[in-house]
Amino acid sequence: MADFDFDAVVVGAGAVGLGCGYALSRRGLVVAVLEQEQAIGQGVSSRNSEVIHGGLYYATGSLKARLCVEGRRMMYAFCDAHHVEYDRCGKLVVAGAAELERLDAILAQAQANDVEGMRRLSKAETLALEPELACEGALLSPESGVLESHAYMLALQGEIEAAGGAVVLATPFEGATPLEGGGFSVRAGGAEPTTLTCRYLVTAPGLSAQGVAATIEGFPKDLIPKAHFGKGVYFRLTGKAPFQRLIYPPPIPGALGTHYRRDLGGQGVFGPDLSFVDAPDYSVDPAKADEFYRYIRKFWPGLPDGALSPDYAGVRPKLHGPGEPQPDFRLDGADIHALPGLVALFGIESPGLTSSLAIGEEVARRLGL
């Protein structure tokens, strides 16, 4: 094998890019993770619910189903080993009378996906756990939880660096050229633009996935999926958090629906909703509160007037537009684009954070490692 500056270059230092870097580092590779921002995890990874998902909803056999369940199991073990704070608080999927049949379908899907501990609860059993809820029944997912996602990403960065790799900030990826005999020449920008070589290249830049793929020489343009941006806003609750567990309504088309979580600081947060936007936009319209009050009071009628305040917004990298079916993750290897040594990730939205360690393992497998 030729001499390379790094064994592997990963584009993007969010949870998924760092998870890929960690998986490659565990195999003895020296990895460089390139990040255009001034700090890790500033994109999709810093603007989500920080939920560890059980893996209930995704089509059996899909990457989302398999990698979510595998990733969740790996994540709890990783957090324990690295002293990353989390709360395995459990989750209730709550339903009104007209939605009870949907709970049966979700339960069957969760069991097919090998999600542990799932239970169907009656109204009385549900209210015994969370007395302020309004519902006719629920599903309990005891393996769901919430984590400190930035501490998790810092731990991944530490593991990459401890293995001799580097997480290089303020260094945008500007393109790559396949080398004769294998590997890539990578152009990195920033204050000191440079070119470096690597044997393997993994692109995991979230919202920039399509733009990054377009700068890789030889990547077939017709295989780059159209980018869609799914914006979601969050509102924070003033006052005591009403529920200990995550509270979710049944999912809506293209998303899991506006849900409740108690963050690790003990505050209640609601969101995200879903609206498609033409470009990433992180503004929060305070007028959206009216919509949130109506929606939340379906399962928490005790929500006081004036208790919600605008918090933050996130944008999800979607591969579908409004009214279109939600597709699976895409981890495109050489069998797709014919560029050996490259795996390009597209559409890594929820449950991407939960799946991040398992995505890294899958990427390594697709590279033959």
C-alpha positions as YAML, in Angstrom:
chain: A
units: angstrom
residues:
- id: 1
  name: MET
  ca: [0.00, 0.00, 0.00]
- id: 2
  name: ALA
  ca: [1.21, 3.49, -0.81]
- id: 3
  name: ASP
  ca: [2.11, 5.91, 1.96]
- id: 4
  name: PHE
  ca: [-0.78, 8.18, 2.91]
- id: 5
  name: ASP
  ca: [-0.95, 11.18, 5.21]
- id: 6
  name: PHE
  ca: [-3.87, 9.49, 6.99]
- id: 7
  name: ASP
  ca: [-5.43, 6.08, 6.74]
- id: 8
  name: ALA
  ca: [-8.86, 7.70, 6.56]
- id: 9
  name: VAL
  ca: [-10.44, 11.13, 6.27]
- id: 10
  name: VAL
  ca: [-13.95, 11.72, 7.59]
- id: 11
  name: VAL
  ca: [-15.86, 14.82, 6.54]
- id: 12
  name: GLY
  ca: [-18.01, 16.28, 9.33]
- id: 13
  name: ALA
  ca: [-17.48, 16.30, 13.11]
- id: 14
  name: GLY
  ca: [-21.05, 15.79, 14.21]
- id: 15
  name: ALA
  ca: [-22.18, 12.70, 16.10]
- id: 16
  name: VAL
  ca: [-22.22, 10.53, 12.97]
- id: 17
  name: GLY
  ca: [-18.90, 11.71, 11.54]
- id: 18
  name: LEU
  ca: [-17.23, 11.27, 14.92]
- id: 19
  name: GLY
  ca: [-18.89, 7.86, 15.28]
- id: 20
  name: CYS
  ca: [-17.38, 6.86, 11.93]
- id: 21
  name: GLY
  ca: [-13.97, 8.19, 12.97]
- id: 22
  name: TYR
  ca: [-14.18, 6.24, 16.21]
- id: 23
  name: ALA
  ca: [-15.09, 2.98, 14.45]
- id: 24
  name: LEU
  ca: [-12.15, 3.36, 12.07]
- id: 25
  name: SER
  ca: [-9.80, 4.28, 14.93]
- id: 26
  name: ARG
  ca: [-10.83, 1.11, 16.76]
- id: 27
  name: ARG
  ca: [-9.53, -0.84, 13.79]
- id: 28
  name: GLY
  ca: [-6.09, 0.68, 14.14]
- id: 29
  name: LEU
  ca: [-6.46, 3.38, 11.50]
- id: 30
  name: VAL
  ca: [-5.13, 6.91, 11.93]
- id: 31
  name: VAL
  ca: [-8.07, 9.18, 11.12]
- id: 32
  name: ALA
  ca: [-8.48, 12.89, 10.35]
- id: 33
  name: VAL
  ca: [-11.96, 14.34, 10.84]
- id: 34
  name: LEU
  ca: [-12.44, 17.60, 8.95]
- id: 35
  name: GLU
  ca: [-14.95, 20.10, 10.33]
- id: 36
  name: GLN
  ca: [-15.76, 23.45, 8.73]
- id: 37
  name: GLU
  ca: [-17.11, 25.00, 11.94]
- id: 38
  name: GLN
  ca: [-15.08, 26.31, 14.88]
- id: 39
  name: ALA
  ca: [-16.23, 23.46, 17.16]
- id: 40
  name: ILE
  ca: [-17.56, 19.92, 16.90]
- id: 41
  name: GLY
  ca: [-21.26, 19.17, 16.66]
- id: 42
  name: GLN
  ca: [-22.45, 22.60, 15.54]
- id: 43
  name: GLY
  ca: [-24.90, 21.44, 12.87]
- id: 44
  name: VAL
  ca: [-27.66, 18.83, 13.07]
- id: 45
  name: SER
  ca: [-26.03, 17.32, 16.18]
- id: 46
  name: SER
  ca: [-26.49, 20.47, 18.30]
- id: 47
  name: ARG
  ca: [-30.10, 21.11, 17.32]
- id: 48
  name: ASN
  ca: [-32.05, 17.95, 18.08]
- id: 49
  name: SER
  ca: [-33.91, 16.36, 20.98]
- id: 50
  name: GLU
  ca: [-30.91, 14.43, 22.40]
- id: 51
  name: VAL
  ca: [-33.20, 11.41, 22.57]
- id: 52
  name: ILE
  ca: [-31.86, 7.85, 22.61]
- id: 53
  name: HIS
  ca: [-34.49, 6.10, 20.50]
- id: 54
  name: GLY
  ca: [-35.72, 2.58, 21.12]
- id: 55
  name: GLY
  ca: [-36.15, 1.71, 17.42]
- id: 56
  name: LEU
  ca: [-39.91, 1.21, 17.40]
- id: 57
  name: TYR
  ca: [-41.17, 2.59, 14.14]
- id: 58
  name: TYR
  ca: [-38.75, 1.76, 11.32]
- id: 59
  name: ALA
  ca: [-39.42, -0.83, 8.63]
- id: 60
  name: THR
  ca: [-38.05, -4.24, 9.57]
- id: 61
  name: GLY
  ca: [-34.74, -4.91, 7.85]
- id: 62
  name: SER
  ca: [-34.11, -1.23, 7.09]
- id: 63
  name: LEU
  ca: [-30.85, 0.43, 8.05]
- id: 64
  name: LYS
  ca: [-32.79, 2.72, 10.38]
- id: 65
  name: ALA
  ca: [-34.32, -0.22, 12.25]
- id: 66
  name: ARG
  ca: [-31.14, -2.25, 12.56]
- id: 67
  name: LEU
  ca: [-28.70, 0.57, 13.24]
- id: 68
  name: CYS
  ca: [-31.01, 2.28, 15.74]
- id: 69
  name: VAL
  ca: [-31.36, -0.84, 17.89]
- id: 70
  name: GLU
  ca: [-27.65, -1.74, 17.59]
- id: 71
  name: GLY
  ca: [-26.61, 1.87, 18.12]
- id: 72
  name: ARG
  ca: [-28.79, 2.31, 21.21]
- id: 73
  name: ARG
  ca: [-27.28, -0.73, 22.88]
- id: 74
  name: MET
  ca: [-23.76, 0.45, 22.00]
- id: 75
  name: MET
  ca: [-24.50, 4.01, 23.13]
- id: 76
  name: TYR
  ca: [-25.54, 3.12, 26.67]
- id: 77
  name: ALA
  ca: [-22.40, 1.00, 27.06]
- id: 78
  name: PHE
  ca: [-20.22, 3.78, 25.60]
- id: 79
  name: CYS
  ca: [-21.78, 6.39, 27.89]
- id: 80
  name: ASP
  ca: [-21.19, 4.18, 30.92]
- id: 81
  name: ALA
  ca: [-17.56, 3.61, 29.96]
- id: 82
  name: HIS
  ca: [-16.92, 7.32, 29.28]
- id: 83
  name: HIS
  ca: [-19.00, 8.82, 32.13]
- id: 84
  name: VAL
  ca: [-21.39, 10.57, 29.74]
- id: 85
  name: GLU
  ca: [-24.60, 11.59, 31.50]
- id: 86
  name: TYR
  ca: [-27.86, 10.05, 30.33]
- id: 87
  name: ASP
  ca: [-31.31, 9.24, 31.69]
- id: 88
  name: ARG
  ca: [-32.85, 5.95, 30.57]
- id: 89
  name: CYS
  ca: [-36.22, 7.41, 31.51]
- id: 90
  name: GLY
  ca: [-38.40, 5.36, 29.16]
- id: 91
  name: LYS
  ca: [-40.95, 6.61, 26.68]
- id: 92
  name: LEU
  ca: [-44.71, 6.51, 26.39]
- id: 93
  name: VAL
  ca: [-46.38, 6.56, 22.97]
- id: 94
  name: VAL
  ca: [-49.84, 7.83, 23.93]
- id: 95
  name: ALA
  ca: [-53.07, 7.52, 21.98]
- id: 96
  name: GLY
  ca: [-56.61, 8.80, 22.08]
- id: 97
  name: ALA
  ca: [-59.56, 6.53, 21.37]
- id: 98
  name: ALA
  ca: [-59.25, 6.91, 17.59]
- id: 99
  name: GLU
  ca: [-55.54, 6.04, 17.66]
- id: 100
  name: LEU
  ca: [-55.51, 2.90, 19.80]
- id: 101
  name: GLU
  ca: [-55.27, 0.56, 16.81]
- id: 102
  name: ARG
  ca: [-52.10, 2.37, 15.72]
- id: 103
  name: LEU
  ca: [-50.49, 1.34, 19.01]
- id: 104
  name: ASP
  ca: [-50.96, -2.32, 18.08]
- id: 105
  name: ALA
  ca: [-49.20, -1.75, 14.75]
- id: 106
  name: ILE
  ca: [-46.32, 0.12, 16.42]
- id: 107
  name: LEU
  ca: [-45.97, -2.63, 19.04]
- id: 108
  name: ALA
  ca: [-45.81, -5.32, 16.35]
- id: 109
  name: GLN
  ca: [-43.21, -3.28, 14.45]
- id: 110
  name: ALA
  ca: [-41.11, -2.76, 17.58]
- id: 111
  name: GLN
  ca: [-41.18, -6.46, 18.40]
- id: 112
  name: ALA
  ca: [-40.18, -7.32, 14.83]
- id: 113
  name: ASN
  ca: [-37.26, -4.90, 15.24]
- id: 114
  name: ASP
  ca: [-36.09, -6.71, 18.41]
- id: 115
  name: VAL
  ca: [-36.82, -3.75, 20.70]
- id: 116
  name: GLU
  ca: [-36.61, -4.98, 24.27]
- id: 117
  name: GLY
  ca: [-39.24, -4.63, 26.98]
- id: 118
  name: MET
  ca: [-42.11, -3.16, 24.95]
- id: 119
  name: ARG
  ca: [-45.48, -3.18, 26.77]
- id: 120
  name: ARG
  ca: [-49.01, -2.17, 25.85]
- id: 121
  name: LEU
  ca: [-50.58, -0.20, 28.72]
- id: 122
  name: SER
  ca: [-54.23, 0.44, 29.53]
- id: 123
  name: LYS
  ca: [-55.43, 3.93, 30.35]
- id: 124
  name: ALA
  ca: [-55.26, 3.16, 34.06]
- id: 125
  name: GLU
  ca: [-51.74, 1.74, 33.81]
- id: 126
  name: THR
  ca: [-50.59, 4.78, 31.85]
- id: 127
  name: LEU
  ca: [-52.09, 7.28, 34.30]
- id: 128
  name: ALA
  ca: [-50.54, 5.38, 37.20]
- id: 129
  name: LEU
  ca: [-47.13, 6.21, 35.65]
- id: 130
  name: GLU
  ca: [-47.92, 9.76, 34.51]
- id: 131
  name: PRO
  ca: [-51.09, 11.09, 36.21]
- id: 132
  name: GLU
  ca: [-51.29, 14.35, 34.24]
- id: 133
  name: LEU
  ca: [-51.61, 12.64, 30.84]
- id: 134
  name: ALA
  ca: [-54.82, 12.54, 28.84]
- id: 135
  name: CYS
  ca: [-55.01, 9.35, 26.76]
- id: 136
  name: GLU
  ca: [-56.88, 6.10, 26.33]
- id: 137
  name: GLY
  ca: [-53.79, 3.89, 26.30]
- id: 138
  name: ALA
  ca: [-50.09, 3.86, 25.56]
- id: 139
  name: LEU
  ca: [-47.02, 1.85, 24.67]
- id: 140
  name: LEU
  ca: [-44.09, 1.80, 27.08]
- id: 141
  name: SER
  ca: [-40.57, 1.68, 25.65]
- id: 142
  name: PRO
  ca: [-38.34, 1.29, 28.72]
- id: 143
  name: GLU
  ca: [-35.07, 1.46, 26.73]
- id: 144
  name: SER
  ca: [-35.63, 4.99, 25.40]
- id: 145
  name: GLY
  ca: [-33.82, 7.88, 27.06]
- id: 146
  name: VAL
  ca: [-32.04, 11.23, 26.84]
- id: 147
  name: LEU
  ca: [-28.29, 11.93, 26.80]
- id: 148
  name: GLU
  ca: [-25.80, 14.79, 27.01]
- id: 149
  name: SER
  ca: [-24.98, 14.74, 23.32]
- id: 150
  name: HIS
  ca: [-22.08, 17.21, 23.43]
- id: 151
  name: ALA
  ca: [-20.31, 15.23, 26.16]
- id: 152
  name: TYR
  ca: [-20.86, 12.14, 24.02]
- id: 153
  name: MET
  ca: [-19.24, 13.82, 21.01]
- id: 154
  name: LEU
  ca: [-16.33, 15.06, 23.13]
- id: 155
  name: ALA
  ca: [-15.75, 11.48, 24.27]
- id: 156
  name: LEU
  ca: [-15.68, 10.30, 20.64]
- id: 157
  name: GLN
  ca: [-13.22, 13.06, 19.78]
- id: 158
  name: GLY
  ca: [-11.03, 11.99, 22.70]
- id: 159
  name: GLU
  ca: [-11.00, 8.39, 21.50]
- id: 160
  name: ILE
  ca: [-10.02, 9.41, 17.96]
- id: 161
  name: GLU
  ca: [-7.20, 11.60, 19.24]
- id: 162
  name: ALA
  ca: [-6.02, 8.96, 21.71]
- id: 163
  name: ALA
  ca: [-5.63, 6.59, 18.75]
- id: 164
  name: GLY
  ca: [-3.31, 9.06, 17.02]
- id: 165
  name: GLY
  ca: [-5.93, 10.76, 14.88]
- id: 166
  name: ALA
  ca: [-6.99, 14.39, 14.66]
- id: 167
  name: VAL
  ca: [-10.23, 16.37, 14.66]
- id: 168
  name: VAL
  ca: [-9.37, 19.42, 12.58]
- id: 169
  name: LEU
  ca: [-11.69, 22.40, 13.12]
- id: 170
  name: ALA
  ca: [-12.33, 25.43, 10.89]
- id: 171
  name: THR
  ca: [-11.21, 23.29, 7.96]
- id: 172
  name: PRO
  ca: [-13.85, 22.86, 5.25]
- id: 173
  name: PHE
  ca: [-13.63, 19.97, 2.82]
- id: 174
  name: GLU
  ca: [-13.26, 21.43, -0.67]
- id: 175
  name: GLY
  ca: [-13.05, 18.31, -2.80]
- id: 176
  name: ALA
  ca: [-11.27, 15.03, -3.48]
- id: 177
  name: THR
  ca: [-9.67, 13.27, -6.42]
- id: 178
  name: PRO
  ca: [-9.22, 9.49, -6.60]
- id: 179
  name: LEU
  ca: [-5.56, 8.46, -6.87]
- id: 180
  name: GLU
  ca: [-4.20, 5.98, -9.32]
- id: 181
  name: GLY
  ca: [-3.71, 2.74, -7.43]
- id: 182
  name: GLY
  ca: [-6.28, 3.63, -4.76]
- id: 183
  name: GLY
  ca: [-6.92, 6.29, -2.18]
- id: 184
  name: PHE
  ca: [-7.76, 9.96, -2.48]
- id: 185
  name: SER
  ca: [-6.17, 13.36, -2.59]
- id: 186
  name: VAL
  ca: [-8.28, 15.63, -0.38]
- id: 187
  name: ARG
  ca: [-8.38, 19.41, -0.59]
- id: 188
  name: ALA
  ca: [-8.97, 21.10, 2.75]
- id: 189
  name: GLY
  ca: [-9.62, 24.83, 3.09]
- id: 190
  name: GLY
  ca: [-9.55, 27.25, 5.98]
- id: 191
  name: ALA
  ca: [-6.85, 29.66, 7.15]
- id: 192
  name: GLU
  ca: [-4.12, 27.35, 5.86]
- id: 193
  name: PRO
  ca: [-5.46, 25.44, 2.82]
- id: 194
  name: THR
  ca: [-3.76, 22.12, 2.30]
- id: 195
  name: THR
  ca: [-3.93, 18.88, 0.36]
- id: 196
  name: LEU
  ca: [-3.66, 15.55, 2.10]
- id: 197
  name: THR
  ca: [-3.90, 11.94, 1.01]
- id: 198
  name: CYS
  ca: [-5.83, 9.06, 2.51]
- id: 199
  name: ARG
  ca: [-6.71, 5.46, 1.77]
- id: 200
  name: TYR
  ca: [-10.36, 5.77, 2.80]
- id: 201
  name: LEU
  ca: [-12.80, 8.67, 2.60]
- id: 202
  name: VAL
  ca: [-16.09, 8.92, 4.51]
- id: 203
  name: THR
  ca: [-18.45, 11.86, 4.02]
- id: 204
  name: ALA
  ca: [-20.87, 12.53, 6.88]
- id: 205
  name: PRO
  ca: [-21.51, 16.29, 6.74]
- id: 206
  name: GLY
  ca: [-25.25, 16.29, 7.47]
- id: 207
  name: LEU
  ca: [-26.96, 19.13, 5.63]
- id: 208
  name: SER
  ca: [-23.98, 19.50, 3.24]
- id: 209
  name: ALA
  ca: [-23.95, 15.87, 2.07]
- id: 210
  name: GLN
  ca: [-25.05, 16.60, -1.48]
- id: 211
  name: GLY
  ca: [-22.70, 19.54, -1.92]
- id: 212
  name: VAL
  ca: [-19.75, 17.54, -0.60]
- id: 213
  name: ALA
  ca: [-20.47, 14.58, -2.90]
- id: 214
  name: ALA
  ca: [-20.58, 16.95, -5.88]
- id: 215
  name: THR
  ca: [-16.95, 18.02, -5.19]
- id: 216
  name: ILE
  ca: [-15.60, 14.45, -5.36]
- id: 217
  name: GLU
  ca: [-14.17, 13.83, -8.81]
- id: 218
  name: GLY
  ca: [-15.85, 10.88, -10.49]
- id: 219
  name: PHE
  ca: [-18.89, 10.76, -8.17]
- id: 220
  name: PRO
  ca: [-21.85, 10.22, -10.53]
- id: 221
  name: LYS
  ca: [-23.99, 13.35, -10.35]
- id: 222
  name: ASP
  ca: [-27.16, 11.40, -11.08]
- id: 223
  name: LEU
  ca: [-26.60, 9.35, -7.91]
- id: 224
  name: ILE
  ca: [-26.60, 12.40, -5.63]
- id: 225
  name: PRO
  ca: [-30.11, 12.57, -4.14]
- id: 226
  name: LYS
  ca: [-32.06, 15.81, -4.06]
- id: 227
  name: ALA
  ca: [-31.67, 17.60, -0.73]
- id: 228
  name: HIS
  ca: [-34.72, 18.57, 1.32]
- id: 229
  name: PHE
  ca: [-34.60, 20.53, 4.56]
- id: 230
  name: GLY
  ca: [-37.05, 19.67, 7.34]
- id: 231
  name: LYS
  ca: [-37.18, 22.43, 9.92]
- id: 232
  name: GLY
  ca: [-38.42, 21.82, 13.45]
- id: 233
  name: VAL
  ca: [-38.80, 24.30, 16.29]
- id: 234
  name: TYR
  ca: [-38.82, 23.71, 20.04]
- id: 235
  name: PHE
  ca: [-40.55, 25.49, 22.90]
- id: 236
  name: ARG
  ca: [-39.39, 25.31, 26.53]
- id: 237
  name: LEU
  ca: [-41.73, 25.00, 29.47]
- id: 238
  name: THR
  ca: [-41.65, 27.46, 32.37]
- id: 239
  name: GLY
  ca: [-42.35, 25.73, 35.65]
- id: 240
  name: LYS
  ca: [-42.17, 22.15, 36.90]
- id: 241
  name: ALA
  ca: [-41.69, 19.41, 34.32]
- id: 242
  name: PRO
  ca: [-45.00, 17.48, 34.25]
- id: 243
  name: PHE
  ca: [-43.72, 14.05, 33.19]
- id: 244
  name: GLN
  ca: [-40.73, 11.89, 34.05]
- id: 245
  name: ARG
  ca: [-40.77, 9.96, 30.79]
- id: 246
  name: LEU
  ca: [-40.59, 10.93, 27.16]
- id: 247
  name: ILE
  ca: [-44.13, 11.49, 25.84]
- id: 248
  name: TYR
  ca: [-44.81, 10.95, 22.13]
- id: 249
  name: PRO
  ca: [-48.02, 10.97, 20.15]
- id: 250
  name: PRO
  ca: [-48.24, 8.42, 17.31]
- id: 251
  name: PRO
  ca: [-45.90, 9.46, 14.46]
- id: 252
  name: ILE
  ca: [-46.98, 11.82, 11.69]
- id: 253
  name: PRO
  ca: [-46.01, 11.42, 8.01]
- id: 254
  name: GLY
  ca: [-42.27, 12.05, 7.67]
- id: 255
  name: ALA
  ca: [-41.53, 12.57, 11.38]
- id: 256
  name: LEU
  ca: [-42.23, 11.33, 14.91]
- id: 257
  name: GLY
  ca: [-44.44, 14.28, 15.85]
- id: 258
  name: THR
  ca: [-44.10, 17.04, 18.41]
- id: 259
  name: HIS
  ca: [-43.12, 15.34, 21.64]
- id: 260
  name: TYR
  ca: [-42.16, 16.07, 25.24]
- id: 261
  name: ARG
  ca: [-38.89, 15.43, 26.98]
- id: 262
  name: ARG
  ca: [-37.49, 16.36, 30.36]
- id: 263
  name: ASP
  ca: [-33.93, 17.43, 29.69]
- id: 264
  name: LEU
  ca: [-31.03, 16.49, 31.95]
- id: 265
  name: GLY
  ca: [-31.41, 19.82, 33.74]
- id: 266
  name: GLY
  ca: [-34.95, 18.87, 34.72]
- id: 267
  name: GLN
  ca: [-36.85, 21.23, 32.38]
- id: 268
  name: GLY
  ca: [-39.64, 20.28, 30.01]
- id: 269
  name: VAL
  ca: [-39.13, 20.84, 26.28]
- id: 270
  name: PHE
  ca: [-41.63, 20.31, 23.44]
- id: 271
  name: GLY
  ca: [-40.81, 19.80, 19.77]
- id: 272
  name: PRO
  ca: [-39.95, 19.53, 17.03]
- id: 273
  name: ASP
  ca: [-42.72, 20.19, 14.57]
- id: 274
  name: LEU
  ca: [-42.00, 19.75, 10.85]
- id: 275
  name: SER
  ca: [-42.05, 22.27, 8.03]
- id: 276
  name: PHE
  ca: [-40.08, 22.06, 4.81]
- id: 277
  name: VAL
  ca: [-37.86, 25.05, 4.02]
- id: 278
  name: ASP
  ca: [-35.77, 25.96, 0.98]
- id: 279
  name: ALA
  ca: [-32.57, 26.49, 2.98]
- id: 280
  name: PRO
  ca: [-31.45, 25.99, 6.60]
- id: 281
  name: ASP
  ca: [-33.13, 28.57, 8.83]
- id: 282
  name: TYR
  ca: [-32.82, 28.56, 12.62]
- id: 283
  name: SER
  ca: [-35.29, 31.29, 13.53]
- id: 284
  name: VAL
  ca: [-38.16, 30.48, 15.90]
- id: 285
  name: ASP
  ca: [-41.43, 32.31, 15.27]
- id: 286
  name: PRO
  ca: [-43.03, 33.01, 18.69]
- id: 287
  name: ALA
  ca: [-46.44, 32.90, 16.98]
- id: 288
  name: LYS
  ca: [-45.99, 29.13, 16.56]
- id: 289
  name: ALA
  ca: [-46.73, 28.83, 20.28]
- id: 290
  name: ASP
  ca: [-50.49, 28.84, 19.56]
- id: 291
  name: GLU
  ca: [-50.10, 25.72, 17.42]
- id: 292
  name: PHE
  ca: [-47.99, 24.06, 20.12]
- id: 293
  name: TYR
  ca: [-50.56, 24.81, 22.84]
- id: 294
  name: ARG
  ca: [-53.33, 23.19, 20.78]
- id: 295
  name: TYR
  ca: [-51.25, 20.14, 19.96]
- id: 296
  name: ILE
  ca: [-49.79, 19.54, 23.44]
- id: 297
  name: ARG
  ca: [-53.14, 19.94, 25.20]
- id: 298
  name: LYS
  ca: [-54.37, 16.85, 23.39]
- id: 299
  name: PHE
  ca: [-52.17, 14.79, 25.72]
- id: 300
  name: TRP
  ca: [-51.56, 17.35, 28.51]
- id: 301
  name: PRO
  ca: [-54.71, 19.42, 29.03]
- id: 302
  name: GLY
  ca: [-53.14, 20.98, 32.13]
- id: 303
  name: LEU
  ca: [-50.60, 23.01, 30.14]
- id: 304
  name: PRO
  ca: [-50.98, 26.54, 31.61]
- id: 305
  name: ASP
  ca: [-51.43, 29.58, 29.40]
- id: 306
  name: GLY
  ca: [-48.20, 31.52, 28.91]
- id: 307
  name: ALA
  ca: [-45.97, 28.61, 29.98]
- id: 308
  name: LEU
  ca: [-44.20, 28.07, 26.63]
- id: 309
  name: SER
  ca: [-41.27, 30.19, 25.44]
- id: 310
  name: PRO
  ca: [-39.43, 29.92, 22.09]
- id: 311
  name: ASP
  ca: [-36.27, 27.85, 22.48]
- id: 312
  name: TYR
  ca: [-34.39, 26.79, 19.33]
- id: 313
  name: ALA
  ca: [-34.80, 25.31, 15.86]
- id: 314
  name: GLY
  ca: [-33.13, 22.44, 14.04]
- id: 315
  name: VAL
  ca: [-33.01, 21.42, 10.40]
- id: 316
  name: ARG
  ca: [-33.03, 17.77, 9.33]
- id: 317
  name: PRO
  ca: [-31.34, 16.55, 6.13]
- id: 318
  name: LYS
  ca: [-34.25, 14.79, 4.47]
- id: 319
  name: LEU
  ca: [-34.33, 12.75, 1.27]
- id: 320
  name: HIS
  ca: [-38.04, 13.29, 0.75]
- id: 321
  name: GLY
  ca: [-40.27, 16.29, 0.26]
- id: 322
  name: PRO
  ca: [-43.78, 17.02, 1.58]
- id: 323
  name: GLY
  ca: [-46.19, 14.15, 0.99]
- id: 324
  name: GLU
  ca: [-43.47, 11.75, -0.16]
- id: 325
  name: PRO
  ca: [-42.64, 8.50, 1.69]
- id: 326
  name: GLN
  ca: [-39.73, 8.73, 4.10]
- id: 327
  name: PRO
  ca: [-36.77, 6.73, 2.76]
- id: 328
  name: ASP
  ca: [-34.04, 4.86, 4.60]
- id: 329
  name: PHE
  ca: [-30.56, 6.10, 5.47]
- id: 330
  name: ARG
  ca: [-28.15, 6.00, 2.54]
- id: 331
  name: LEU
  ca: [-24.62, 4.74, 3.11]
- id: 332
  name: ASP
  ca: [-23.38, 4.63, -0.47]
- id: 333
  name: GLY
  ca: [-20.25, 2.54, -1.05]
- id: 334
  name: ALA
  ca: [-18.35, 1.50, -4.16]
- id: 335
  name: ASP
  ca: [-21.15, -0.90, -5.16]
- id: 336
  name: ILE
  ca: [-23.25, 2.24, -5.78]
- id: 337
  name: HIS
  ca: [-20.84, 4.91, -7.06]
- id: 338
  name: ALA
  ca: [-17.86, 2.76, -8.23]
- id: 339
  name: LEU
  ca: [-15.25, 4.70, -6.20]
- id: 340
  name: PRO
  ca: [-13.40, 2.15, -4.02]
- id: 341
  name: GLY
  ca: [-12.55, 3.38, -0.53]
- id: 342
  name: LEU
  ca: [-15.40, 5.92, -0.35]
- id: 343
  name: VAL
  ca: [-18.60, 5.76, 1.69]
- id: 344
  name: ALA
  ca: [-20.93, 8.75, 1.24]
- id: 345
  name: LEU
  ca: [-23.75, 9.24, 3.74]
- id: 346
  name: PHE
  ca: [-27.03, 10.91, 2.77]
- id: 347
  name: GLY
  ca: [-30.23, 11.63, 4.70]
- id: 348
  name: ILE
  ca: [-28.87, 10.88, 8.17]
- id: 349
  name: GLU
  ca: [-31.67, 12.40, 10.20]
- id: 350
  name: SER
  ca: [-33.42, 10.81, 13.20]
- id: 351
  name: PRO
  ca: [-32.47, 8.28, 14.53]
- id: 352
  name: GLY
  ca: [-28.97, 9.31, 13.41]
- id: 353
  name: LEU
  ca: [-27.71, 10.32, 16.86]
- id: 354
  name: THR
  ca: [-28.89, 7.06, 18.44]
- id: 355
  name: SER
  ca: [-27.49, 5.08, 15.50]
- id: 356
  name: SER
  ca: [-24.16, 6.90, 15.30]
- id: 357
  name: LEU
  ca: [-21.91, 4.18, 16.75]
- id: 358
  name: ALA
  ca: [-23.62, 1.48, 14.69]
- id: 359
  name: ILE
  ca: [-23.42, 3.66, 11.56]
- id: 360
  name: GLY
  ca: [-19.66, 3.86, 12.15]
- id: 361
  name: GLU
  ca: [-19.44, 0.08, 12.39]
- id: 362
  name: GLU
  ca: [-21.51, -0.34, 9.22]
- id: 363
  name: VAL
  ca: [-19.31, 2.15, 7.35]
- id: 364
  name: ALA
  ca: [-16.21, 0.21, 8.42]
- id: 365
  name: ARG
  ca: [-17.80, -3.02, 7.19]
- id: 366
  name: ARG
  ca: [-18.62, -1.43, 3.84]
- id: 367
  name: LEU
  ca: [-14.99, -0.42, 3.53]
- id: 368
  name: GLY
  ca: [-14.03, -4.05, 4.10]
- id: 369
  name: LEU
  ca: [-12.48, -3.34, 7.51]
...
